[in-house]
Amino acid sequence: MKYKINNDRLFISLQRGDELVKSITDVLIKEKINSGIINGIGAINKVELGFYNLELKEYNKKLFSKDYELTSLMGNITLKDDNPFIHVHINISDDNFNVFGGHLFSAFTAASAEIIILLNDENIRRELDKDVGLYLWEFSCE
C-alpha cells in the first residue's frame, strides 16, 4: 500500500493482496483522519458483501471469491466509539459483465485499487439507533 495526502485529499494505492477496509483504516489511524468521503475503483477478490434486513436487524452476507472489477466504491468515514469507521457500498462486475453490489465488509486487492478520500474537518459520530439496529450519524442539537 502507498498513499499521499495533498491538501484536503488522501490518495491510496492498494497493492495485490492488501485488504481494503483494514488498509484504509490503518492509514486513517496513522494520519489521525476521522471524517471524509471515500471513492474508489480497482480489481478485487474474496469480496464479502452484505444486504441489511431491517425486519431482522441483521446483515445477509455473501462471499464472492473470484476476481472482479471494482466498478464503484463510495461511502464515508465517521467516528464510531472514537475510532475511524469506514462505511462503504460497492458494485463489482464479473467476467460476464454481471454486476453485484452491497455493503462492503471485506475485500482483497486482486491487481490494484485506487482510493480517493475527500477529507473533512468536522467529526461526525455514529450512535446506535435501536429502532433500526445500526450505528447512524448523530448530530448534536444546539
Secondary structure, DSSP 8 states (H G I E B T S, - for coil): -EEEEETTEEEEEEETT-BHHHHHHHHHHHHT---EEEEEEEEEEEEEEEEEETTTTEEEEEEE-S-EEEEEEEEEEEEETTEEEEEEEEEEE-TT--EEEEEEEEEEEEEEEEEEEEE-SS--EEEEETTTTEEEEE----
